[in-house]
Amino acid sequence: MCRNIHQLYNFEPAATSAEVEAAALQYVRKVSGSTKPSKANEAAFNEAVHQIAHITQHLLDSLVTTTPPKNREEEAAKARARSLARFGAAG
C-alpha cells in the first residue's frame, strides 16, 4: 500500500517502538490523505497513530514463525542493490 512502510516482523534485532510508531504514522497519513492534520483534526490523527502503533506492536508480539530472523544490514544491502539496478547510480 505504502512504499514507506516496511516489514517489521522477524528481524534481529526486533523492531523498535519508534519503528512501529513511524509505520503507524505513515499508515494514518496515507489513509487520511494528510501529512499534517488541521488543528481541528490533530487529536483524532494523533489518537489513530497511537492506537495503530499499539495494535501493530501487539500483532508483532503475537506472531510465530519457524524461519530464522533476517539480518537488518543484509536486508538493507539487498534493498540498495535492487534500487541501484532499478534506478542506476545517483549523480
C-alpha positions as CSV (number, residue, x, y, z in Angstrom):
1,M,0.0,0.0,0.0
2,C,2.7,2.5,1.0
3,R,6.3,2.2,0.0
4,N,7.5,3.9,3.2
5,I,6.0,1.1,5.4
6,H,8.5,-1.7,5.6
7,Q,8.2,-5.2,7.0
8,L,8.8,-5.1,10.8
9,Y,8.4,-8.8,11.7
10,N,11.1,-11.4,12.0
11,F,14.2,-9.2,12.2
12,E,17.1,-9.3,14.6
13,P,17.2,-7.1,16.4
14,A,13.4,-6.8,16.7
15,A,11.5,-3.7,15.5
16,T,11.8,-0.8,18.0
17,S,8.8,1.1,19.3
18,A,10.0,4.1,17.2
19,E,9.8,2.0,14.0
20,V,6.3,0.8,14.9
21,E,5.2,4.3,15.6
22,A,6.7,5.5,12.2
23,A,4.9,2.8,10.3
24,A,1.6,3.8,12.1
25,L,2.2,7.4,11.2
26,Q,2.8,6.6,7.6
27,Y,-0.4,4.5,7.5
28,V,-2.5,7.2,9.0
29,R,-1.0,9.8,6.7
30,K,-1.9,7.6,3.7
31,V,-5.4,6.8,4.8
32,S,-6.2,10.3,5.8
33,G,-4.6,11.9,2.8
34,S,-2.8,14.4,5.0
35,T,0.8,14.6,6.2
36,K,-0.1,17.3,8.7
37,P,-3.6,17.4,10.0
38,S,-5.5,20.6,10.7
39,K,-5.8,21.8,14.3
40,A,-9.4,20.5,14.3
41,N,-8.3,17.0,13.3
42,E,-5.0,16.8,15.2
43,A,-6.3,15.0,18.2
44,A,-8.1,12.4,16.1
45,F,-5.0,12.0,13.9
46,N,-2.7,11.5,16.9
47,E,-5.0,9.1,18.6
48,A,-5.3,7.0,15.4
49,V,-1.4,6.8,15.2
50,H,-1.2,5.8,18.9
51,Q,-3.9,3.1,18.5
52,I,-2.5,1.7,15.3
53,A,1.0,1.6,16.8
54,H,-0.3,-0.2,19.8
55,I,-2.2,-2.9,17.9
56,T,0.7,-3.3,15.5
57,Q,3.1,-4.0,18.4
58,H,0.5,-6.4,19.7
59,L,0.4,-8.2,16.3
60,L,4.2,-8.4,16.1
61,D,4.4,-9.8,19.6
62,S,1.8,-12.4,18.8
63,L,3.2,-13.7,15.5
64,V,5.0,-17.1,15.5
65,T,7.5,-18.3,12.9
66,T,9.9,-21.2,12.4
67,T,12.1,-19.3,10.0
68,P,15.3,-17.7,11.3
69,P,15.2,-13.9,11.8
70,K,16.5,-11.7,9.0
71,N,19.6,-9.5,9.5
72,R,18.7,-5.8,9.1
73,E,22.0,-4.9,7.5
74,E,21.8,-7.7,4.9
75,E,18.2,-6.8,4.0
76,A,19.2,-3.1,3.7
77,A,22.1,-4.1,1.4
78,K,19.7,-6.1,-0.8
79,A,17.3,-3.2,-1.0
80,R,20.1,-0.8,-2.0
81,A,21.2,-3.3,-4.7
82,R,17.6,-3.5,-6.0
83,S,17.4,0.3,-6.1
84,L,20.7,0.6,-7.9
85,A,19.6,-2.0,-10.5
86,R,16.3,-0.2,-11.0
87,F,17.3,3.4,-11.0
88,G,21.1,3.3,-11.6
89,A,23.8,5.3,-9.8
90,A,22.8,8.7,-8.4
91,G,24.6,11.7,-9.7
